[in-house]
Structures are given as structure tokens and as C-alpha cells.
Amino acid sequence: MILALTSRAPFERKKSISSTLREHPYVISKDYEEKLKSRRLLFMDATSESKGVVLTMITPNGLKKGLHSSFIHSEITAKDLFFE
């Protein structure tokens, strides 16, 4: 089962692609870390999952390693998805 953890509301207006792409790795803030952990626990409760949930970030330029990124298990970048 795949669960998309998005911070955008379902009816929120989408930004253009150029404004959402970044040249630098994505940085997880303390607030976003808490939101992801809360959603992970909510998913585990809703599905009665007992083995755990693996969090994977999909970003254009990777994930910056830092204090709030240690709970992310894996990451996928644009290089992983597209061949030149």
C-alpha cells in the first residue's frame, strides 16, 4: 500500500512547476518532522499495521541530512527517476 503524505490541502491551488523545483536538497523543518511522524502514526492506527511503516522522500534534488531528517528511511531523486 502506498500512502502519499502531502502537506497541500486537496483543493489548494497548485503552484507552477518552476516555482516548486529547487536547486538545493530539501530541508525538513522541526514542524514538518512532527507532521510526518503524526501522519505515520495515524496511518499505522488506521490500518492496524504492526510491522512499521517505511518513510521515503521523493524530491528533485535529494534530502539534506540534518537533525530532522534522521527518521526518513530512504529517498528518491529526479536522477533516480529519469535517464539522460
Secondary structure by P-SEA (a helix, b strand, c coil): cccccccccccccccccccccccccccccaaaaaaaaaaaaaaaaaaccccbbbbbbbcccccccccccccccccccccccccc
